[in-house]
Amino acid sequence: VPLVESGGGLVQPGGSLRLSCAPSGFRFSWLYMSWYRQAPGKERELVASITTTGDITNYSDSVKGRFTISRDGVRNMLYLQMDNLKPEDTAVYFCNAGGTDSDPGQTWGRGTQVTVSS
């Protein structure tokens, strides 16, 4: 698996989680990176994306102001800080490499489950 996500879990509404994505066997400092999510019965949707230098980020309207995407070029890691979580954020979250701000690349992880429930 080229990308490995971690950090998911069960959290109460209003809580926070930090997801991490680590590549397996390659560096992604030169790749556009994104987080996607897929809820049961729904299509996979783009949550957030970040340019190679990290200076430009994009968010879906549903998470804007609550989620923060970041990358660490030294540690070769991608992160998604999720604050003020809502039940509708419940989904499997996937890391993606090599896409654009509107379309995914071909490199995916297996995903990490995030469940927001009281």
C-alpha positions in Angstrom: 0.0 0.0 0.0 1.7 3.2 -1.1 0.0 5.5 1.5 -0.8 4.7 5.1 -3.4 6.7 7.0 -3.7 6.7 10.8 -5.3 8.7 13.6 -9.0 7.8 13.1 -11.3 6.8 15.8 -14.4 7.5 17.8 -15.0 11.0 19.0 -17.9 12.9 20.5 -19.4 15.9 18.6 -17.3 19.0 19.1 -14.2 16.9 19.5 -11.0 16.8 17.5 -8.8 14.3 15.7 -5.6 14.5 13.8 -5.1 12.2 10.8 -1.7 11.4 9.4 -0.6 10.0 6.1 2.8 8.4 5.5 4.0 7.2 2.1 5.5 3.8 1.8 8.7 3.7 -0.1 8.6 7.1 -1.8 8.7 10.8 -1.0 5.7 12.9 -1.9 7.2 16.3 -1.4 6.8 17.0 -5.2 3.2 15.8 -5.3 -0.1 17.6 -4.8 -1.7 15.9 -1.8 -5.4 15.6 -0.8 -7.7 14.1 1.8 -10.9 12.5 0.6 -13.7 10.8 2.6 -16.5 8.4 1.9 -19.5 8.0 4.1 -21.7 4.9 3.9 -23.9 5.0 0.8 -22.3 8.1 -0.5 -19.6 8.8 -3.1 -16.1 9.7 -2.2 -15.7 13.4 -1.8 -12.7 15.8 -1.7 -12.2 17.2 1.8 -9.0 19.2 1.5 -5.9 19.6 -0.7 -2.5 21.2 -0.5 0.1 22.3 -3.0 3.6 20.9 -3.1 5.0 23.9 -1.2 2.1 24.0 1.2 1.3 27.6 0.5 -2.1 27.0 -1.1 -4.8 24.9 0.5 -8.4 24.2 -0.6 -11.3 22.9 1.5 -14.8 21.7 0.8 -17.5 24.1 2.1 -18.6 21.5 4.6 -15.3 21.5 6.5 -14.0 25.0 5.8 -13.0 26.7 9.1 -13.0 23.4 11.0 -10.3 21.3 9.2 -6.7 22.2 8.5 -4.5 20.3 6.0 -0.7 20.5 6.3 2.4 18.8 5.2 5.9 18.3 6.6 8.5 18.0 3.9 11.2 16.9 6.3 9.2 14.1 7.9 7.5 13.3 4.6 4.1 13.4 6.2 0.6 14.8 5.4 -1.9 15.8 8.2 -5.5 16.7 8.6 -6.4 18.4 11.8 -10.1 18.1 12.4 -11.8 20.3 15.0 -15.4 20.8 16.0 -16.3 17.5 14.5 -19.9 16.8 13.6 -21.8 13.5 13.1 -21.9 14.2 9.4 -18.1 14.0 9.3 -18.4 10.3 10.0 -16.7 8.5 7.1 -13.6 6.6 6.0 -10.9 9.2 5.3 -8.4 8.5 2.5 -5.0 10.1 1.7 -4.4 10.7 -2.0 -1.3 11.7 -4.0 -0.7 13.3 -7.3 -4.1 14.8 -8.0 -5.3 18.4 -8.4 -7.6 20.7 -6.5 -10.6 19.0 -8.2 -9.5 15.5 -9.2 -7.7 12.7 -7.4 -4.4 11.1 -8.3 -4.0 7.4 -8.8 -2.2 6.8 -5.5 -4.4 6.0 -2.5 -4.2 4.6 1.0 -6.6 2.1 2.6 -8.3 4.8 4.7 -8.9 5.4 8.4 -12.4 5.3 10.0 -13.6 8.5 11.7 -16.8 8.1 13.7 -18.4 11.1 15.4 -21.1 10.1 17.8 -22.2 10.7 21.4 
